[in-house]
Amino acid sequence: MTVKPEGFRSNGRCTSIAGAFVLAVSLLMPQIACAQNYPNRPVRLILPFGPGGVADVTARIVTEKLGEKLGQRFIIENMPGAGGITAARAVLSSPPDGYTLALLSNGTAISVSLFKNLRFNPVTDFVPVSSMGYFDFILVTQAGSPYQTLADLIKAAREKPGALNVGTINVGSTQNLSAQLFKSTAGVDVTIVPFRSSPDVLIALLRGDIQMGIENYTAVQSHISDKAVTAVSTSGSVRTPFLPDVPTVKEAGGGDFEARSWNAIFAPKGTPPEVIKTLNAALREVLDTPDLKKRALELGIEAKASTPEEIAQRLKDDIEKWARVIERAGIEKQ
């Protein structure tokens, strides 16, 4: 009599395991096939900002080229809201299939410490794809003021603690926290004055209500060209390519200072690795094209791709960095 091995009994354990394996593979196959054919329909990129800002313009420039490269439309959806919560929840409530993506930024990193109840964790709820662009902030003074270099302003601030005003947009913005960081690294006592908008900062500077403003390049570009304001310094670790003759804060005597804004594409956790790989490869190619780099540079943006690991580390580093600045400045959580 032939005896079947135990594992091959029709109702045995191995048969059950094999059946479970076949079921798992059958459930996974559509997802694998979908990832391999990605993208085969339009892709949404949800932004936590309104239209017209630096992040919005960057996203539109990049996704136009990305759509051409991958043969599908990339649709920008603007969902502004405090802390980026509205945009993040919209992405996280969508299937993790690569057809709904998020734009995260250094503002996302700040929000982790600025808000009591953010309702999402950017590190664990998302997977990184690539950076899109980086940009520095410009420290500007009135053209006719006594402060034509950053060293002039630092010297005056040390001679008269609390007497000089530095203008930024709202409390908790990267510009505002950059001013707080500057106070610490330069060892100066200046009064930081928040305004509702970039034009308000520039008006106050031209009126002499503030002695220095910290803004992005697009906000001050025309005033620098008209020689109404003087760019005394830039906020990056190296000189910015659109103002190569202007020293960094560190070069100008402001201590170990670096504040750089960035934006990047992330996907919901669970997005297939093949999709991430496809998007990253396409972004690397698109962001390296001379015409895109030129268009971005005209807006004060350095178009630059990254590995998923690099932008993930940048997010983590900025969360820690700005948390320290917020705590030191005593900024109340919202």
MOFENFEN-V550663 format. One record per residue. N is the residue number from 1. RES is the residue in one letter. PSI is psi in degrees with one decimal (none if undefined). OMEGA is omega in radians with two decimals (* if undefined). NEAR is the number of other ideal C-beta (glycine too) atoms within 12 Angstrom. Layout:
n | res | psi | omega | near
N | RES | PSI | OMEGA | NEAR
N | RES | PSI | OMEGA | NEAR
//
This chain:
n | res | psi | omega | near
1 | M | 135.5 | 3.12 | 3
2 | T | 129.8 | -3.14 | 5
3 | V | 125.0 | 3.10 | 7
4 | K | 136.8 | 3.04 | 13
5 | P | 149.6 | -3.08 | 11
6 | E | -42.0 | -3.06 | 12
7 | G | -13.8 | -3.06 | 14
8 | F | 8.3 | 3.02 | 14
9 | R | 138.7 | -3.04 | 13
10 | S | -27.8 | 3.13 | 13
11 | N | 19.6 | -3.09 | 12
12 | G | 175.0 | -3.07 | 15
13 | R | -40.6 | -3.09 | 15
14 | C | -37.6 | 3.10 | 17
15 | T | -39.2 | 3.12 | 18
16 | S | -42.5 | 3.13 | 15
17 | I | -43.9 | 3.13 | 13
18 | A | -41.8 | 3.12 | 16
19 | G | -41.3 | 3.12 | 16
20 | A | -38.1 | -3.14 | 14
21 | F | -45.6 | 3.12 | 14
22 | V | -41.7 | 3.12 | 14
23 | L | -43.6 | -3.13 | 13
24 | A | -42.8 | 3.14 | 14
25 | V | -41.4 | -3.13 | 14
26 | S | -34.6 | 3.11 | 14
27 | L | -30.1 | -3.08 | 12
28 | L | -27.6 | -3.04 | 15
29 | M | -44.5 | 3.11 | 14
30 | P | -37.8 | 3.13 | 14
31 | Q | -41.2 | 3.12 | 24
32 | I | -44.9 | 3.14 | 19
33 | A | -41.6 | 3.13 | 15
34 | C | -42.8 | 3.14 | 23
35 | A | -37.4 | -3.12 | 27
36 | Q | -29.5 | 3.14 | 18
37 | N | 6.9 | -3.03 | 21
38 | Y | 139.0 | -0.18 | 30
39 | P | 144.3 | 3.09 | 31
40 | N | 12.7 | 3.03 | 19
41 | R | 169.1 | -3.10 | 19
42 | P | 149.6 | -3.11 | 21
43 | V | 135.2 | 3.10 | 37
44 | R | 134.5 | 2.98 | 32
45 | L | 113.9 | -3.05 | 46
46 | I | 127.4 | -3.10 | 40
47 | L | 140.0 | 3.09 | 44
48 | P | 20.1 | -3.11 | 39
49 | F | 159.0 | 3.05 | 35
50 | G | 170.7 | 3.14 | 18
51 | P | 150.7 | 3.02 | 16
52 | G | -16.5 | 3.14 | 19
53 | G | 178.3 | -3.09 | 31
54 | V | -45.8 | -3.13 | 40
55 | A | -41.2 | 3.14 | 44
56 | D | -46.2 | -3.13 | 32
57 | V | -43.1 | 3.11 | 33
58 | T | -47.9 | -3.11 | 45
59 | A | -40.5 | -3.10 | 44
60 | R | -39.6 | 3.10 | 33
61 | I | -46.5 | -3.06 | 33
62 | V | -45.7 | -3.07 | 46
63 | T | -25.7 | 3.04 | 39
64 | E | -47.4 | 3.12 | 24
65 | K | -36.4 | -3.13 | 30
66 | L | -39.2 | 3.10 | 41
67 | G | -40.6 | 3.09 | 26
68 | E | -40.0 | -3.11 | 19
69 | K | -44.0 | -3.03 | 25
70 | L | -4.1 | 3.04 | 29
71 | G | 21.3 | 3.08 | 17
72 | Q | 153.4 | 3.11 | 24
73 | R | 140.8 | 2.97 | 19
74 | F | 117.6 | -3.03 | 37
75 | I | 123.6 | 3.10 | 23
76 | I | 128.0 | 3.04 | 35
77 | E | 119.8 | -3.13 | 29
78 | N | 120.4 | 3.11 | 26
79 | M | 72.6 | -3.13 | 28
80 | P | 151.3 | 3.12 | 23
81 | G | 153.5 | -3.07 | 22
82 | A | 128.6 | 3.07 | 24
83 | G | 2.3 | -3.10 | 32
84 | G | 16.7 | -3.04 | 40
85 | I | -44.8 | -3.10 | 31
86 | T | -48.3 | -3.13 | 26
87 | A | -44.0 | -3.11 | 42
88 | A | -44.0 | -3.12 | 38
89 | R | -34.5 | 3.11 | 22
90 | A | -40.8 | 3.13 | 26
91 | V | -45.7 | -3.06 | 41
92 | L | -19.5 | 3.09 | 32
93 | S | -2.2 | 3.13 | 18
94 | S | 157.0 | 3.11 | 25
95 | P | 140.2 | -3.14 | 20
96 | P | 65.3 | -3.06 | 27
97 | D | 4.3 | 3.13 | 29
98 | G | 0.1 | -3.12 | 43
99 | Y | -3.1 | 2.98 | 31
100 | T | 114.7 | -3.06 | 35
101 | L | 162.1 | -3.13 | 48
102 | A | 144.1 | 2.91 | 47
103 | L | 116.4 | 3.02 | 50
104 | L | 160.0 | -3.06 | 49
105 | S | -178.3 | 3.03 | 42
106 | N | -25.8 | 3.05 | 46
107 | G | -33.5 | 3.06 | 44
108 | T | -43.0 | 3.12 | 44
109 | A | -40.1 | 3.12 | 42
110 | I | -39.3 | -3.07 | 45
111 | S | -28.4 | -3.13 | 39
112 | V | -39.0 | -3.13 | 35
113 | S | -15.2 | -3.04 | 30
114 | L | -22.9 | -3.06 | 34
115 | F | 137.4 | 3.14 | 28
116 | K | -39.0 | -3.07 | 14
117 | N | 83.8 | -3.08 | 14
118 | L | -28.9 | 3.07 | 30
119 | R | 7.8 | 2.95 | 21
120 | F | 155.3 | 3.12 | 30
121 | N | 109.4 | -3.06 | 23
122 | P | -23.7 | -3.12 | 42
123 | V | -41.6 | -3.04 | 25
124 | T | -21.7 | -3.10 | 18
125 | D | -14.6 | -3.11 | 29
126 | F | 157.7 | 2.96 | 35
127 | V | 137.9 | -3.08 | 35
128 | P | 147.9 | 3.05 | 40
129 | V | -64.7 | -3.13 | 43
130 | S | 154.7 | 2.94 | 41
131 | S | 159.3 | 3.03 | 39
132 | M | -45.1 | -3.07 | 49
133 | G | 153.3 | 3.09 | 43
134 | Y | 147.0 | 3.05 | 41
135 | F | 146.5 | 3.14 | 43
136 | D | 164.7 | 3.01 | 43
137 | F | 153.3 | -3.11 | 48
138 | I | 131.0 | 3.06 | 45
139 | L | 117.8 | -3.03 | 53
140 | V | 148.1 | 3.04 | 47
141 | T | 164.9 | 3.09 | 42
142 | Q | 138.9 | -3.05 | 33
143 | A | -32.9 | -3.09 | 22
144 | G | 6.9 | -3.08 | 16
145 | S | 167.8 | 3.10 | 27
146 | P | -5.2 | -3.01 | 20
147 | Y | 81.4 | -3.10 | 33
148 | Q | -3.0 | 2.98 | 25
149 | T | 161.4 | 3.09 | 26
150 | L | -32.3 | 3.10 | 40
151 | A | -37.2 | 3.09 | 24
152 | D | -45.8 | -3.09 | 25
153 | L | -41.8 | 3.13 | 40
154 | I | -42.5 | 3.13 | 35
155 | K | -46.8 | -3.13 | 21
156 | A | -37.5 | -3.14 | 27
157 | A | -34.3 | 3.12 | 31
158 | R | -30.1 | 3.11 | 20
159 | E | -32.5 | -3.12 | 15
160 | K | 79.1 | -3.10 | 17
161 | P | 132.1 | 3.08 | 15
162 | G | -4.1 | -3.04 | 16
163 | A | -24.3 | -3.09 | 17
164 | L | 144.0 | -3.12 | 35
165 | N | 136.0 | 3.07 | 33
166 | V | 124.1 | -3.08 | 44
167 | G | 140.0 | 3.05 | 44
168 | T | 172.7 | 2.96 | 45
169 | I | -170.2 | -2.86 | 33
170 | N | 154.7 | 3.11 | 26
171 | V | 132.2 | -3.14 | 25
172 | G | -9.6 | 3.04 | 33
173 | S | 162.6 | 3.12 | 38
174 | T | -37.2 | 3.09 | 40
175 | Q | -44.7 | -3.11 | 44
176 | N | -44.2 | 3.12 | 36
177 | L | -28.3 | 3.05 | 42
178 | S | -37.8 | 3.08 | 45
179 | A | -39.8 | 3.09 | 47
180 | Q | -41.0 | 3.11 | 36
181 | L | -39.8 | 3.11 | 39
182 | F | -43.1 | 3.09 | 43
183 | K | -41.7 | -3.08 | 34
184 | S | -49.7 | -3.06 | 27
185 | T | -34.4 | -3.14 | 28
186 | A | -14.5 | -3.14 | 33
187 | G | 43.0 | -3.11 | 19
188 | V | 154.2 | 3.07 | 35
189 | D | 97.1 | 3.07 | 21
190 | V | 158.6 | 3.11 | 35
191 | T | 122.4 | -3.13 | 23
192 | I | 122.5 | -3.07 | 39
193 | V | 113.7 | 3.14 | 27
194 | P | 142.1 | 3.09 | 29
195 | F | 164.0 | -3.08 | 31
196 | R | -27.4 | -3.05 | 17
197 | S | 165.0 | 3.10 | 20
198 | S | -43.9 | 3.08 | 34
199 | P | -35.2 | 3.11 | 20
200 | D | -37.7 | 3.10 | 23
201 | V | -45.2 | -3.11 | 40
202 | L | -39.4 | 3.10 | 35
203 | I | -44.4 | 3.13 | 22
204 | A | -36.6 | 3.12 | 29
205 | L | -45.6 | -3.13 | 40
206 | L | -27.7 | 3.09 | 26
207 | R | -17.6 | -3.10 | 19
208 | G | 10.2 | 3.11 | 21
209 | D | -30.5 | 3.04 | 22
210 | I | 155.7 | -3.10 | 36
211 | Q | -18.9 | 3.08 | 40
212 | M | 147.3 | 3.05 | 53
213 | G | 151.5 | 3.07 | 53
214 | I | 115.9 | -3.04 | 53
215 | E | 167.1 | 3.05 | 46
216 | N | 165.1 | -3.00 | 41
217 | Y | -41.4 | -3.09 | 39
218 | T | -30.6 | -3.12 | 31
219 | A | -28.5 | -3.03 | 35
220 | V | -5.2 | -3.03 | 41
221 | Q | -51.0 | -3.08 | 27
222 | S | -35.3 | 3.14 | 18
223 | H | -32.6 | 3.05 | 28
224 | I | -43.8 | 3.14 | 31
225 | S | -37.7 | 3.13 | 15
226 | D | -1.9 | -3.13 | 13
227 | K | 29.1 | 3.05 | 15
228 | A | -29.6 | 3.09 | 23
229 | V | 159.5 | 3.12 | 38
230 | T | 127.5 | 3.04 | 34
231 | A | 109.5 | -3.08 | 42
232 | V | -19.2 | -3.10 | 42
233 | S | 161.5 | 3.04 | 44
234 | T | 159.8 | -2.89 | 43
235 | S | -6.9 | -3.07 | 46
236 | G | 178.3 | 3.11 | 33
237 | S | -21.0 | 3.05 | 17
238 | V | 164.1 | -3.13 | 20
239 | R | 142.2 | -3.10 | 23
240 | T | 141.9 | -3.08 | 32
241 | P | -20.7 | -3.13 | 24
242 | F | -8.9 | 3.00 | 30
243 | L | 65.4 | -3.00 | 30
244 | P | -19.8 | -3.12 | 15
245 | D | -4.2 | -3.11 | 16
246 | V | 127.3 | -3.10 | 33
247 | P | 157.2 | 3.01 | 27
248 | T | 166.0 | 3.09 | 34
249 | V | -41.7 | -3.13 | 44
250 | K | -43.7 | 3.10 | 24
251 | E | -33.6 | -3.06 | 26
252 | A | 4.7 | 3.08 | 31
253 | G | 16.1 | -3.10 | 26
254 | G | 15.5 | 3.09 | 37
255 | G | -167.0 | -3.07 | 21
256 | D | 72.1 | -3.03 | 18
257 | F | 136.1 | 2.98 | 38
258 | E | 126.6 | 3.10 | 29
259 | A | 113.5 | -3.08 | 43
260 | R | 135.3 | 3.10 | 37
261 | S | 153.7 | -3.14 | 45
262 | W | 160.7 | 2.98 | 39
263 | N | 150.6 | -3.01 | 48
264 | A | 161.0 | 3.08 | 47
265 | I | 130.8 | 3.05 | 49
266 | F | 161.2 | 3.10 | 47
267 | A | 159.5 | 3.10 | 44
268 | P | 147.9 | 3.07 | 35
269 | K | 136.7 | -3.12 | 24
270 | G | -6.2 | 3.08 | 22
271 | T | 132.7 | -3.09 | 37
272 | P | 138.0 | 3.13 | 28
273 | P | -31.5 | 3.14 | 23
274 | E | -35.6 | 3.11 | 22
275 | V | -45.0 | 3.11 | 36
276 | I | -43.3 | -3.13 | 34
277 | K | -43.7 | 3.13 | 23
278 | T | -47.8 | -3.14 | 31
279 | L | -43.2 | -3.11 | 43
280 | N | -44.8 | -3.14 | 36
281 | A | -41.4 | 3.13 | 23
282 | A | -41.6 | 3.12 | 34
283 | L | -39.6 | 3.11 | 40
284 | R | -42.8 | -3.14 | 29
285 | E | -46.3 | -3.09 | 21
286 | V | -44.9 | -3.07 | 34
287 | L | -8.0 | 3.12 | 38
288 | D | 2.3 | -3.13 | 20
289 | T | 135.2 | -3.06 | 23
290 | P | -39.7 | -3.09 | 13
291 | D | -37.0 | 3.08 | 17
292 | L | -43.4 | 3.11 | 33
293 | K | -40.2 | -3.14 | 26
294 | K | -45.6 | 3.13 | 16
295 | R | -41.6 | -3.14 | 23
296 | A | -41.7 | -3.10 | 36
297 | L | -32.2 | 3.09 | 27
298 | E | -22.4 | 3.11 | 21
299 | L | 4.7 | -3.14 | 30
300 | G | 23.1 | -3.10 | 36
301 | I | 131.9 | 3.01 | 40
302 | E | 104.7 | 3.13 | 34
303 | A | 123.8 | -3.05 | 39
304 | K | 125.9 | 3.06 | 31
305 | A | 168.2 | 3.11 | 34
306 | S | 170.0 | 2.92 | 29
307 | T | 158.6 | 3.05 | 21
308 | P | -37.5 | -3.12 | 30
309 | E | -37.8 | -3.12 | 17
310 | E | -45.1 | -3.11 | 22
311 | I | -29.9 | 3.05 | 40
312 | A | -40.4 | 3.13 | 28
313 | Q | -37.8 | 3.11 | 19
314 | R | -42.4 | 3.11 | 33
315 | L | -47.6 | -3.13 | 39
316 | K | -42.9 | -3.14 | 23
317 | D | -41.4 | -3.12 | 20
318 | D | -32.7 | 3.05 | 37
319 | I | -46.2 | -3.13 | 29
320 | E | -42.8 | -3.09 | 19
321 | K | -52.0 | -3.06 | 30
322 | W | -24.4 | 3.04 | 36
323 | A | -41.0 | 3.11 | 23
324 | R | -41.9 | -3.13 | 21
325 | V | -44.8 | 3.14 | 35
326 | I | -42.8 | 3.13 | 32
327 | E | -43.9 | -3.13 | 18
328 | R | -37.2 | -3.11 | 17
329 | A | -11.2 | -3.13 | 26
330 | G | 31.3 | -3.13 | 11
331 | I | 125.4 | -3.09 | 26
332 | E | 136.9 | 3.12 | 13
333 | K | 144.8 | -3.10 | 20
334 | Q | none | * | 18
//
